[in-house]
């Protein structure tokens, strides 16, 4: 990870700030659709700071610059930021949030500027109130993005990839049924319509997919749903005759850039606001941009709510669930082929770097049915690099894989029938006692969460401790969530559910049909990192009793890849944990072997790694 010299870029940005009469400027990591992953043309925070992680805010004043990010990226940010920047390690004691730091810099009546398309309306309102309370002047919505002014002609062009139709054999239901979900919400809330800005929600709603953002099968678009009309805002050149036939007369296609003009017109049609008439308010999600809400007449004219599309999308139908099962088996076979190949190469003395290895994994995946690409940048990391939670190996700075060190591989793929995300930590030599201890504690937490049975209405916050308990008992922990929702041939990180300590994970309970990851870990900076990740589906569990007369839920493992026996201290596992491991490995073997029968090396590796643990005593 090389540092980028940001001195000249910051100087040019500050000159534009002076011309715009702002003293503080905020650069978020998201695009106009609050996407976690973004197209290269929207990587403004990375361009101005040099930090390439997916989460974080840059805040620049006329003489300072700060980058705030969470624990997943502390190590990475410290390596990528040059001396112009102060790193704000979000969540650590006595470290201000980016909002607090911004307000401190705005004291004395200073203006704070931001591109209104890159901040949510709710965040903008809260930040403006805080700025004024702390003695700042105002939060200013700038018409032009100042980073774009610095980037100039070097900024990549906006993607224009074609849209594809996702058939009902993969989607599970026609888009007409999905539209009805939104219209039922409009009826309940007596609203004239819902303006949709999240790209994965629009793709899911209309049973279409795109490729405008790397690893995410989405297309830049907006949607407006009313009781009698559905509109898709997208560049017409992306829409083929096949897509037009699919959408038919049900969906009107409008230019992508027409959304703001149309929102202004829609708002103007409601001339009088009557506080007793909720139907005067348009609905937008809590991820909608400040610019979009302003176009609809401001926060007094809209109702900001959790998106009904997000909630519906998170509960997979039976076709989607079966697709997830099948694609994870094929994907598991690809990973088994890869790990067997990698071990064989390393034991032969091959000189493989992290990128070469990751590229070979992709080649194995390409041979599998319905493969459409990766679901995120493969984290292929050896030794100390494995301690960088979201490590991104790049030539020429990436490391050669050391067979005597831990190797962590976090990777996933997009298939027409689902999305995968798997992390395995391996060792090809002799691990240290600490490495085995840490791995086994992480494995115990992974098993505890996998075996959990819990009543309906339980949230991810309540389950998080199950995965951390064994690490906590040793005074250890990890700085990331334990689980995130996973899309169905959509974004690998999908809301609204999750397992962890974030407040939003307490807002929505887990439900049968949810697909979520189980990924505890442990990391020692400068030494090694461990993570074990399976994707699981939430399902109803038959229990002897049903206290409270409500269903009980549990998890079904979808990921089919063996755990690392060499790193497992069997003596630390209980009989129940050993039984779980044996049952899981038997399932992996039975489901993946059919894909590996012509690959002797992979079959031998699979047989060895899934062999039953005979001794079940503690």
C-alpha positions as CSV (number, residue, x, y, z in Angstrom):
1,X,0.0,0.0,0.0
2,X,1.7,3.1,-1.2
3,X,1.0,6.6,0.0
4,X,-0.2,9.2,-2.5
5,X,1.2,12.7,-2.1
6,X,-1.9,14.8,-1.7
7,X,-0.2,18.2,-1.1
8,X,-1.0,19.7,-4.6
9,X,-4.6,18.3,-4.6
10,X,-5.3,19.8,-1.2
11,X,-3.9,23.2,-2.3
12,X,-6.2,23.2,-5.3
13,X,-9.2,22.1,-3.3
14,X,-8.6,24.9,-0.7
15,X,-8.5,27.5,-3.5
16,X,-11.9,26.3,-4.7
17,X,-13.2,26.4,-1.1
18,X,-12.2,30.0,-0.8
19,X,-14.0,30.8,-4.0
20,X,-17.1,29.0,-2.7
21,X,-16.9,30.8,0.6
22,X,-16.7,27.7,2.7
23,X,-14.1,27.1,5.4
24,X,-14.7,23.4,5.9
25,X,-15.4,20.8,3.2
26,X,-16.8,17.3,3.7
27,X,-15.9,14.5,1.2
28,X,-17.9,11.3,1.9
29,X,-17.1,7.9,0.5
30,X,-20.5,7.2,-1.0
31,X,-22.0,8.2,-4.4
32,X,-25.4,9.9,-5.0
33,X,-27.1,6.6,-4.1
34,X,-25.4,6.0,-0.8
35,X,-23.6,3.0,-2.3
36,X,-20.9,1.3,-0.2
37,X,-19.1,0.2,-3.4
38,X,-18.8,2.9,-6.0
39,X,-17.8,3.4,-9.6
40,X,-14.3,4.8,-10.2
41,X,-15.8,8.2,-11.2
42,X,-17.2,8.6,-7.7
43,X,-14.1,7.7,-5.8
44,X,-13.6,11.3,-4.6
45,X,-12.6,10.6,-1.1
46,X,-9.9,8.2,-2.3
47,X,-8.7,10.7,-4.9
48,X,-8.3,13.6,-2.4
49,X,-6.9,11.5,0.5
50,X,-5.2,8.5,-1.0
51,X,-7.2,6.2,1.3
52,X,-9.0,3.4,-0.6
53,X,-11.1,1.8,2.1
54,X,-14.9,1.5,1.5
55,X,-15.9,3.4,4.6
56,X,-14.8,6.8,5.9
57,X,-15.2,10.6,5.6
58,X,-12.6,13.2,4.7
59,X,-12.9,16.7,6.2
60,X,-10.7,19.5,4.9
61,X,-10.3,22.9,6.3
62,X,-8.1,25.7,4.9
63,X,-5.1,24.5,6.9
64,X,-6.0,20.9,8.1
65,X,-7.3,17.6,6.8
66,X,-8.7,14.6,8.7
67,X,-9.9,11.2,7.7
68,X,-12.3,9.3,9.9
69,X,-12.8,5.5,9.5
70,X,-13.7,2.5,11.6
71,X,-11.7,-0.3,13.1
72,X,-11.7,-2.4,9.9
73,X,-9.4,0.2,8.2
74,X,-7.2,1.6,11.0
75,X,-4.2,-0.4,9.8
76,X,-4.8,0.4,6.1
77,X,-5.5,4.1,6.6
78,X,-2.3,4.5,8.6
79,X,-0.4,3.1,5.7
80,X,-2.1,5.0,2.9
81,X,-2.5,8.5,4.4
82,X,0.4,10.9,3.9
83,X,1.6,13.6,6.4
84,X,-1.1,16.0,5.4
85,X,-3.7,14.0,7.1
86,X,-4.9,13.3,10.7
87,X,-6.4,9.8,11.2
88,X,-9.5,9.8,13.4
89,X,-10.0,6.2,14.6
90,X,-13.7,6.0,14.9
91,X,-15.0,4.4,18.1
92,X,-11.8,4.7,20.2
93,X,-11.9,6.7,23.5
94,X,-11.2,10.4,23.2
95,X,-11.3,10.3,19.4
96,X,-13.8,12.7,18.0
97,X,-16.3,11.6,15.4
98,X,-16.0,13.2,12.0
99,X,-19.1,15.3,12.8
100,X,-17.6,16.5,16.1
101,X,-14.3,17.3,14.4
102,X,-16.2,19.2,11.6
103,X,-18.1,21.3,14.2
104,X,-14.9,22.1,16.1
105,X,-13.3,23.5,12.8
106,X,-16.5,25.5,12.1
107,X,-16.5,27.4,15.4
108,X,-16.4,31.1,15.0
109,X,-19.1,31.4,12.4
110,X,-17.5,29.4,9.6
111,X,-19.4,27.7,6.8
112,X,-19.2,24.0,6.1
113,X,-19.7,22.9,2.5
114,X,-20.8,19.5,1.1
115,X,-22.2,18.1,-2.2
116,X,-25.9,17.6,-1.3
117,X,-26.1,14.5,-3.4
118,X,-23.5,12.7,-1.2
119,X,-25.1,13.2,2.2
120,X,-28.4,11.9,3.4
121,X,-31.1,14.4,4.3
122,X,-31.2,13.1,7.8
123,X,-27.5,13.4,8.3
124,X,-27.5,16.9,6.8
125,X,-30.2,18.1,9.2
126,X,-28.4,16.6,12.2
127,X,-25.1,18.0,11.2
128,X,-26.4,21.5,10.5
129,X,-28.1,21.7,13.9
130,X,-24.8,20.6,15.5
131,X,-22.7,23.1,13.6
132,X,-24.9,26.0,14.6
133,X,-25.0,24.7,18.2
134,X,-21.2,24.7,18.3
135,X,-20.9,28.2,17.0
136,X,-20.5,27.5,13.3
137,X,-22.4,29.4,10.6
138,X,-24.2,26.9,8.3
139,X,-24.1,23.7,6.3
140,X,-24.0,24.8,2.6
141,X,-25.3,22.7,-0.2
142,X,-22.8,23.4,-3.0
143,X,-24.0,23.0,-6.6
144,X,-20.7,21.8,-7.9
145,X,-18.5,19.1,-6.3
146,X,-15.2,20.7,-5.4
147,X,-13.2,17.5,-5.7
148,X,-14.4,17.1,-9.2
149,X,-13.0,20.6,-9.9
150,X,-9.6,19.4,-8.8
151,X,-9.9,16.0,-10.5
152,X,-10.8,17.7,-13.8
153,X,-10.3,15.8,-17.0
154,X,-8.5,12.9,-15.2
155,X,-11.8,11.9,-13.6
156,X,-13.1,8.6,-15.1
157,X,-16.3,8.9,-17.2
158,X,-19.6,7.6,-15.8
159,X,-20.3,4.0,-16.8
160,X,-22.9,3.2,-19.4
161,X,-23.1,-0.6,-19.3
162,X,-26.3,-2.3,-20.6
163,X,-29.0,-3.6,-18.3
164,X,-30.0,-7.2,-18.3
165,X,-33.3,-8.9,-17.4
166,X,-33.2,-11.4,-14.5
167,X,-35.8,-14.1,-15.3
168,X,-38.3,-15.4,-12.8
169,X,-36.3,-18.7,-12.7
170,X,-33.8,-16.8,-10.7
171,X,-35.8,-13.9,-9.2
172,X,-38.6,-16.1,-8.0
173,X,-41.5,-13.7,-8.6
174,X,-42.5,-11.2,-11.3
175,X,-41.9,-7.5,-10.7
176,X,-45.6,-6.8,-10.7
177,X,-45.9,-8.6,-7.3
178,X,-43.0,-6.5,-6.0
179,X,-44.6,-3.3,-7.1
180,X,-47.7,-4.2,-5.1
181,X,-45.6,-4.4,-1.9
182,X,-44.6,-0.7,-2.4
183,X,-48.2,0.3,-3.2
184,X,-49.5,-1.4,-0.1
185,X,-47.2,0.8,1.9
186,X,-48.5,3.9,0.0
187,X,-52.0,2.9,0.9
188,X,-51.1,2.4,4.6
189,X,-49.3,5.7,4.8
190,X,-51.7,7.6,2.5
191,X,-48.8,8.8,0.4
192,X,-48.9,9.8,-3.2
193,X,-45.7,7.9,-4.0
194,X,-42.3,6.6,-3.1
195,X,-39.0,7.9,-4.6
196,X,-36.4,5.1,-4.7
197,X,-32.7,6.0,-4.8
198,X,-30.9,2.8,-3.7
199,X,-29.6,1.0,-6.7
200,X,-29.9,-2.6,-5.4
201,X,-33.6,-1.8,-4.4
202,X,-34.4,-0.7,-8.0
203,X,-32.7,-3.7,-9.5
204,X,-34.6,-6.1,-7.2
205,X,-37.9,-4.3,-7.7
206,X,-37.8,-4.5,-11.5
207,X,-36.0,-7.8,-11.9
208,X,-33.1,-6.3,-13.8
209,X,-29.4,-6.1,-13.2
210,X,-26.5,-3.9,-14.4
211,X,-22.7,-3.6,-14.1
212,X,-22.1,0.1,-13.5
213,X,-20.3,-0.5,-10.2
214,X,-17.5,-3.1,-9.9
215,X,-18.7,-6.3,-8.2
216,X,-22.2,-5.0,-7.8
217,X,-24.8,-5.9,-10.5
218,X,-26.5,-2.6,-10.5
219,X,-27.1,0.3,-12.9
220,X,-27.3,4.0,-12.1
221,X,-31.0,4.7,-11.8
222,X,-33.9,6.1,-9.8
223,X,-37.5,4.9,-9.5
224,X,-40.8,6.5,-8.6
225,X,-43.7,4.4,-7.6
226,X,-47.2,5.8,-7.3
227,X,-50.6,4.0,-6.8
228,X,-51.1,3.9,-10.6
229,X,-47.7,4.4,-12.2
230,X,-44.1,3.1,-12.1
231,X,-41.2,5.0,-13.5
232,X,-37.5,4.0,-14.1
233,X,-35.0,6.8,-14.5
234,X,-32.0,5.5,-16.4
235,X,-30.0,6.4,-19.5
236,X,-31.9,5.1,-22.4
237,X,-28.8,3.8,-24.2
238,X,-28.6,1.2,-21.4
239,X,-32.1,-0.2,-22.2
240,X,-32.3,-2.8,-24.9
241,X,-35.5,-3.9,-26.7
242,X,-35.4,-7.0,-24.5
243,X,-35.5,-4.9,-21.3
244,X,-38.2,-2.7,-22.8
245,X,-40.3,-5.7,-23.6
246,X,-39.7,-7.0,-20.0
247,X,-40.9,-3.7,-18.4
248,X,-43.7,-3.4,-21.0
249,X,-46.3,-0.7,-20.6
250,X,-46.2,-1.1,-16.8
251,X,-43.0,0.9,-16.4
252,X,-42.2,4.3,-18.0
253,X,-38.6,5.0,-18.8
254,X,-37.3,8.5,-18.2
255,X,-33.8,10.0,-18.5
256,X,-31.6,9.4,-15.4
257,X,-30.9,13.2,-15.0
258,X,-34.6,14.0,-15.1
259,X,-35.3,12.8,-11.6
260,X,-34.6,16.1,-9.8
261,X,-36.7,18.2,-12.3
262,X,-39.5,15.7,-12.0
263,X,-39.3,15.7,-8.2
264,X,-39.6,19.5,-8.2
265,X,-42.7,19.2,-10.4
266,X,-44.2,16.5,-8.3
267,X,-43.7,18.6,-5.2
268,X,-45.3,21.6,-6.9
269,X,-48.4,19.7,-7.5
270,X,-49.0,19.6,-3.8
271,X,-49.4,23.3,-3.2
272,X,-50.7,23.3,0.4
273,X,-49.3,21.4,3.3
274,X,-52.1,20.3,5.7
275,X,-50.6,18.8,8.9
276,X,-53.6,16.6,9.2
277,X,-53.2,15.1,5.8
278,X,-50.3,12.6,5.7
279,X,-51.0,11.9,2.0
280,X,-49.4,15.3,1.2
281,X,-46.0,13.8,1.9
282,X,-43.9,11.7,-0.5
283,X,-42.0,8.8,0.9
284,X,-38.2,8.5,0.6
285,X,-35.9,6.1,2.4
286,X,-33.6,7.1,5.2
287,X,-30.7,6.7,2.7
288,X,-32.1,9.4,0.3
289,X,-29.8,12.3,-0.4
290,X,-30.2,15.8,0.8
291,X,-30.4,17.0,-2.8
292,X,-33.3,14.6,-3.6
293,X,-35.3,15.6,-0.5
294,X,-34.7,19.3,-1.3
295,X,-36.1,18.7,-4.8
296,X,-39.2,17.3,-3.2
297,X,-39.7,20.5,-1.2
298,X,-37.5,19.8,1.9
299,X,-37.9,17.6,4.9
300,X,-41.3,19.2,5.8
301,X,-42.7,17.9,2.6
302,X,-41.5,14.3,2.8
303,X,-41.7,11.3,5.1
304,X,-38.3,9.7,5.6
305,X,-38.8,6.0,6.4
306,X,-37.1,2.7,6.2
307,X,-37.6,1.4,2.7
308,X,-40.3,-1.2,2.3
309,X,-38.3,-2.5,-0.7
310,X,-35.2,-3.1,1.5
311,X,-37.3,-5.0,4.0
312,X,-38.9,-7.2,1.3
313,X,-35.7,-7.8,-0.5
314,X,-34.0,-9.1,2.7
315,X,-36.4,-12.0,3.0
316,X,-35.5,-14.3,0.1
317,X,-38.3,-16.4,-1.5
318,X,-37.9,-20.1,-2.0
319,X,-36.5,-19.8,-5.5
320,X,-33.8,-17.3,-4.3
321,X,-33.0,-19.5,-1.3
322,X,-32.6,-22.6,-3.5
323,X,-30.4,-20.6,-5.8
324,X,-28.2,-19.5,-2.9
325,X,-27.8,-23.1,-1.8
326,X,-26.8,-24.2,-5.3
327,X,-24.4,-21.4,-6.0
328,X,-22.6,-21.8,-2.7
329,X,-22.0,-25.5,-3.4
330,X,-20.5,-24.7,-6.8
331,X,-18.5,-21.8,-5.2
332,X,-17.3,-24.1,-2.4
333,X,-16.0,-26.5,-5.0
334,X,-14.1,-23.7,-6.7
335,X,-12.5,-22.7,-3.3
336,X,-11.6,-26.3,-2.6
337,X,-9.9,-26.6,-6.0
338,X,-8.1,-23.4,-5.3
339,X,-6.9,-24.3,-1.8
340,X,-5.7,-27.7,-2.9
341,X,-3.9,-26.1,-5.9
342,X,-2.3,-23.4,-3.7
343,X,-1.1,-25.9,-1.1
344,X,0.4,-28.1,-3.9
345,X,2.2,-25.1,-5.5
346,X,3.6,-23.8,-2.2
347,X,4.8,-27.3,-1.1
348,X,6.6,-27.6,-4.5
349,X,8.4,-24.3,-3.7
350,X,6.5,-22.1,-6.2
351,X,7.0,-18.4,-5.8
352,X,3.4,-17.0,-5.8
353,X,2.4,-13.6,-4.7
354,X,-1.0,-12.6,-3.3
355,X,-2.4,-11.2,-6.5
356,X,-1.3,-14.2,-8.7
357,X,-3.0,-16.5,-6.2
358,X,-6.2,-14.4,-6.2
359,X,-6.3,-14.4,-10.0
360,X,-6.0,-18.2,-10.0
361,X,-9.0,-18.4,-7.7
362,X,-11.0,-16.4,-10.1
363,X,-10.1,-18.8,-12.9
364,X,-11.5,-21.7,-10.9
365,X,-14.7,-19.8,-10.3
366,X,-15.1,-18.9,-14.0
367,X,-15.6,-22.6,-14.7
368,X,-18.7,-22.8,-12.6
369,X,-22.3,-22.5,-14.0
370,X,-24.0,-19.0,-13.9
371,X,-20.7,-17.2,-12.9
372,X,-21.0,-13.5,-13.6
373,X,-18.0,-12.1,-11.8
374,X,-16.6,-11.5,-8.3
375,X,-18.7,-9.9,-5.5
376,X,-15.8,-7.9,-4.2
377,X,-12.0,-7.6,-4.4
378,X,-10.5,-10.8,-3.2
379,X,-8.6,-10.4,0.0
380,X,-5.6,-12.7,-0.5
381,X,-3.2,-12.1,2.4
382,X,-0.2,-13.7,3.9
383,X,1.3,-13.3,7.3
384,X,1.1,-9.8,8.7
385,X,-1.1,-8.6,5.8
386,X,-3.8,-10.9,7.1
387,X,-4.1,-8.5,10.1
388,X,-5.3,-5.8,7.7
389,X,-9.0,-6.5,7.9
390,X,-9.9,-5.2,4.4
391,X,-6.5,-5.8,2.8
392,X,-6.3,-5.2,-0.9
393,X,-3.2,-6.8,-2.5
394,X,-1.8,-4.9,-5.4
395,X,1.2,-5.3,-7.6
396,X,4.1,-4.6,-7.2
397,X,3.7,-4.0,-3.4
398,X,1.9,-7.2,-2.6
399,X,3.7,-10.0,-0.7
400,X,4.9,-13.4,-1.8
401,X,2.8,-16.0,0.0
402,X,4.8,-17.5,2.8
403,X,4.0,-21.2,3.4
404,X,5.2,-20.9,6.9
405,X,2.7,-18.2,7.8
406,X,-1.0,-17.9,8.0
407,X,-2.9,-17.3,4.8
408,X,-6.3,-15.5,4.9
409,X,-8.6,-15.5,1.9
410,X,-11.8,-13.6,1.9
411,X,-13.6,-13.8,-1.4
412,X,-16.9,-14.1,-3.1
413,X,-18.6,-14.3,-6.5
414,X,-21.7,-13.3,-8.3
415,X,-23.8,-16.0,-10.0
416,X,-27.2,-15.6,-11.7
417,X,-28.7,-17.6,-8.8
418,X,-27.0,-15.9,-5.9
419,X,-24.1,-14.1,-4.2
420,X,-21.3,-15.7,-2.2
421,X,-18.9,-14.5,0.5
422,X,-16.5,-16.9,2.2
423,X,-13.4,-16.4,4.4
424,X,-11.0,-19.2,5.3
425,X,-7.8,-19.0,7.2
426,X,-5.2,-21.6,6.4
427,X,-1.7,-22.6,7.3
428,X,0.6,-24.7,5.0
429,X,3.4,-25.2,7.6
430,X,3.5,-25.4,11.4
431,X,1.4,-22.8,13.1
432,X,2.5,-21.3,16.4
433,X,0.6,-22.1,19.6
434,X,-0.9,-18.5,19.6
435,X,-2.1,-18.9,16.1
436,X,-3.8,-22.2,16.9
437,X,-5.3,-20.8,20.1
438,X,-6.7,-17.7,18.3
439,X,-8.0,-19.7,15.4
440,X,-9.8,-22.2,17.7
441,X,-11.3,-19.4,19.8
442,X,-12.7,-17.8,16.6
443,X,-13.9,-21.2,15.4
444,X,-15.7,-21.8,18.7
445,X,-17.5,-18.5,18.4
446,X,-18.4,-19.3,14.8
447,X,-19.8,-22.6,15.8
448,X,-21.7,-21.1,18.8
449,X,-23.5,-18.6,16.5
450,X,-24.1,-21.3,13.8
451,X,-25.8,-23.5,16.4
452,X,-27.9,-20.7,18.0
453,X,-31.6,-21.1,18.3
454,X,-33.5,-17.9,19.2
455,X,-37.1,-16.7,19.3
456,X,-38.7,-14.7,16.5
457,X,-38.1,-10.9,17.0
458,X,-34.5,-11.4,18.0
459,X,-32.1,-8.8,16.5
460,X,-28.5,-9.1,15.5
461,X,-27.3,-7.1,18.5
462,X,-28.6,-9.8,20.8
463,X,-26.7,-12.6,19.0
464,X,-23.3,-10.8,18.6
465,X,-22.0,-11.9,22.0
466,X,-22.2,-15.6,21.0
467,X,-19.5,-15.2,18.5
468,X,-17.2,-13.1,20.8
469,X,-17.6,-14.9,24.1
470,X,-14.6,-17.2,23.8
471,X,-12.3,-14.4,22.7
472,X,-13.6,-12.1,25.4
473,X,-12.8,-14.8,28.0
474,X,-9.2,-14.5,27.0
475,X,-9.3,-10.7,26.8
476,X,-9.3,-10.7,23.0
477,X,-11.7,-9.2,20.5
478,X,-12.1,-7.9,16.9
479,X,-13.0,-4.5,15.4
480,X,-15.7,-5.4,12.9
481,X,-19.3,-6.7,12.8
482,X,-20.0,-10.4,13.1
483,X,-22.5,-10.6,10.2
484,X,-24.0,-8.7,7.3
485,X,-27.0,-9.4,5.0
486,X,-26.1,-10.8,1.6
487,X,-28.1,-10.1,-1.6
488,X,-29.3,-12.6,-4.2
489,X,-27.2,-11.8,-7.3
490,X,-27.0,-8.3,-5.8
491,X,-24.8,-6.4,-3.3
492,X,-22.7,-8.7,-1.1
493,X,-23.4,-6.3,1.8
494,X,-27.2,-5.8,2.1
495,X,-29.3,-4.1,4.7
496,X,-31.2,-3.8,6.9
497,X,-30.1,-6.8,9.0
498,X,-26.8,-7.5,10.6
499,X,-25.0,-9.1,13.6
500,X,-22.9,-6.7,15.6
501,X,-23.0,-3.7,17.9
502,X,-24.1,-1.1,15.5
503,X,-27.4,0.6,16.6
504,X,-29.1,-0.3,13.3
505,X,-28.7,-4.0,14.0
506,X,-31.1,-3.6,16.9
507,X,-33.8,-2.0,14.7
508,X,-34.8,-4.9,12.5
509,X,-35.2,-8.5,13.8
510,X,-34.0,-11.5,11.9
511,X,-36.6,-13.4,10.0
512,X,-36.9,-16.7,8.2
513,X,-35.6,-16.2,4.7
514,X,-32.8,-13.7,5.6
515,X,-29.4,-14.6,4.3
516,X,-26.5,-13.3,6.5
517,X,-22.8,-13.9,7.2
518,X,-21.3,-15.4,10.3
519,X,-17.7,-14.1,10.5
520,X,-15.9,-13.7,13.8
521,X,-12.2,-13.0,13.6
522,X,-9.0,-12.0,15.5
523,X,-6.1,-9.8,14.3
524,X,-2.6,-9.1,15.7
525,X,-1.1,-6.1,13.9
526,X,2.2,-6.9,12.3
527,X,1.8,-10.6,12.9
528,X,-1.3,-12.4,11.6
529,X,-5.0,-12.3,11.1
530,X,-7.8,-14.9,11.4
531,X,-11.4,-14.8,10.1
532,X,-13.8,-17.6,9.5
533,X,-16.9,-16.7,7.4
534,X,-19.9,-18.7,6.3
535,X,-23.0,-17.4,4.7
536,X,-26.1,-18.7,6.5
537,X,-29.9,-18.6,5.9
538,X,-32.3,-17.9,8.7
539,X,-34.9,-20.7,9.0
540,X,-37.6,-21.8,11.4
541,X,-36.6,-24.5,13.9
542,X,-38.9,-27.1,15.5
543,X,-38.5,-26.9,19.2
544,X,-40.1,-29.0,21.9
545,X,-41.7,-25.9,23.5
546,X,-42.8,-22.6,22.1
547,X,-42.6,-20.1,24.9
548,X,-44.7,-17.0,24.1
549,X,-46.5,-19.0,21.4
550,X,-44.1,-17.8,18.7
551,X,-41.7,-19.5,16.3
552,X,-38.0,-20.1,17.0
553,X,-35.3,-19.6,14.5
554,X,-31.9,-20.8,13.7
555,X,-29.3,-21.0,10.8
556,X,-28.7,-23.2,7.8
557,X,-25.1,-23.2,6.6
558,X,-24.9,-22.3,2.9
559,X,-21.1,-22.1,2.5
560,X,-19.5,-25.4,1.7
561,X,-15.8,-25.2,2.4
562,X,-13.8,-27.1,5.1
563,X,-12.4,-25.5,8.1
564,X,-8.6,-25.6,8.7
565,X,-7.7,-28.7,10.8
566,X,-4.0,-27.7,11.1
567,X,-5.0,-24.5,12.9
568,X,-7.6,-26.2,15.1
569,X,-6.7,-27.2,18.6
570,X,-9.0,-30.1,19.0
571,X,-8.4,-30.2,22.8
572,X,-10.1,-26.8,23.1
573,X,-13.3,-28.1,21.5
574,X,-16.2,-29.5,23.4
575,X,-17.9,-32.8,22.3
576,X,-20.8,-30.8,20.9
577,X,-18.4,-28.6,18.9
578,X,-16.6,-31.6,17.5
579,X,-20.0,-33.1,16.5
580,X,-20.9,-29.9,14.8
581,X,-17.6,-29.9,12.9
582,X,-17.9,-33.5,11.9
583,X,-21.5,-32.9,10.7
584,X,-20.5,-29.8,8.8
585,X,-17.6,-31.5,7.1
586,X,-19.7,-34.4,6.1
587,X,-22.2,-32.0,4.5
588,X,-19.4,-30.2,2.7
589,X,-17.9,-33.5,1.4
590,X,-21.2,-34.9,0.1
591,X,-22.3,-31.7,-1.6
592,X,-19.1,-30.7,-3.3
593,X,-17.5,-34.1,-4.3
594,X,-19.4,-34.4,-7.5
595,X,-17.6,-31.2,-8.9
596,X,-14.2,-32.5,-7.9
597,X,-14.2,-36.1,-9.2
598,X,-11.9,-35.3,-12.1
599,X,-9.4,-33.3,-10.0
600,X,-7.4,-35.8,-7.9
601,X,-5.5,-33.2,-6.0
602,X,-8.7,-31.4,-5.0
603,X,-10.4,-34.7,-4.0
604,X,-7.5,-35.8,-1.8
605,X,-7.5,-32.3,-0.1
606,X,-11.2,-32.5,0.4
607,X,-11.1,-36.0,1.9
608,X,-8.2,-35.0,4.2
609,X,-9.8,-31.8,5.5
610,X,-13.3,-33.3,6.0
611,X,-12.1,-36.5,7.6
612,X,-14.1,-37.3,10.8
613,X,-12.7,-36.4,14.2
614,X,-12.9,-39.7,16.0
615,X,-12.2,-38.6,19.6
616,X,-15.2,-36.8,20.9
617,X,-14.2,-36.5,24.6
618,X,-13.4,-32.9,25.8
